Amino acid sequence: MPAVPFRVAASVPAPAGLCNVPQVGRFVGRDDALRAFGSAGNQARAIPLYADTLADYVRVLGEDHPDTPATRNNLAGAYKSAGDPQRAIPLYESTLADYVRVLGEEHPMTGIVRANLANARGST
């Protein structure tokens, strides 16, 4: 089963004042391009761009913004799709811990990441 990617910035409203951060619009556009690379099977191109995007999310939005772990989930999915579940697993584990902390155990996104992690562990 392929990992379930997230549509960053679509599922959770931005915190008050975040719409004044010009980078957010570029992040959403960058995420769309990354998903296109992944859909085309070009994980080698997507992986470094996901890593850069994740670093930008951490820097601009912080670890507690839900889009940050969503991007980490997508990076993990790119690694798994590229045949490297050993690199995906720690990213999924970190994403799961973040979602449990930020969104709670019962949130649907937490469940999706839990399933992605189980799937990656089954691939090793």
N, C-alpha and C positions, 0 to 999 in steps of 0.2 A: 504494500500500500504506500503510495507516495505521501510525503509530508504535506500537511495542509498549510499553504501560505496564508498570510494575513494581508488584508488591504489596510495598509498603514494610514492612519489619520481619518479613516472613514467610520470606524466603529465606536470611537470614544471622543466626545467633544473635547476640544482643547480647553485648558484652564483659562480663566479670565486673564486677559491681557496678552495671551500667547499669539493672538491673531496679529499683534503688532510686531511680531518677530518675523522679519522678511525671509529667513531661511526656511521656515516651515513649508511654504509653497514649493520651494525648490526640492525639499525632501520628498514631498508627495510625488512630484514629477520624476525624481530620481528613482523612487521605489517602483513606479510604473515601468520605467525603462528596465530596471533589474528583473522584474517579473517577466518582461518580454524576452530578455536574454535567457532566463531559466526555461521558459516555455519553448524556446527554440533549441534547447539542449546545449546552450553555450555556458555551462557552469564555470568553465575556466575564466571567462570574462566576468561573470556575475560575482564570483566569490570575493575578489579583492574590492570590487565596488560596494558589495554589501558590508564588508569590514570597514571601509571608509565611511559609509553611511551610518553604521552603528556608532563609530567614534564621534561623528557629528551629532547624532541624537543625544548621546551621553553628555557631550559638551554643552549643547544648546538647551535640550529639554530636561536632562537629568535622568537618573536611574529610575525615578518613581513615575515618570510619565509612561502611560501604557504603550505608546508607540515605540519606546526604546526596546522593551522585550519582544515586541512584535517583529522588529527588524532583526533581533538576535535569533528569533525562531526562523525567520526567512534565510538567514545566513546558515543556520544549522541544516535547514532543508536543502540548501544548495550543496553543502558538503555531502549530505547523504545521497542526493541525486548524482553527485560526481563519484559515488562509490567509496566514500570515506566516512563511514559511520563513526569511526573512532574519534574524529574531529567534531562530528555533529553531537555526540552524546553529551559532552560537558556543556556545550552551548544550550542544548535542550534542558539540561539540569538547572542551569543558571536561569533560564527563561521561566521554567516552572516555579522555582523559588521566588522569583520576582513577581509573577502573577499571583501566587498564593499570598504574598505580602501585600501587593497593591490592590488586587481585585477580589481575593478570597478564594477559598477552596471550591466553592460551588459555581463560580463564574464559568460560562461556556468556553471562554478562551483558555482558561486554566485546564479544562478537560481536553481541549484540542491539543494543547502542548503535552499533556500527560500521555495522550495516545501517540503523538509523534515520537516522544521519548521511548515508549514501549516498542514502537515499530523499529526505531533505530537500534535499540538493544537486541531486537530479534534478528537484525541483519549482521550481527558480528559473529 
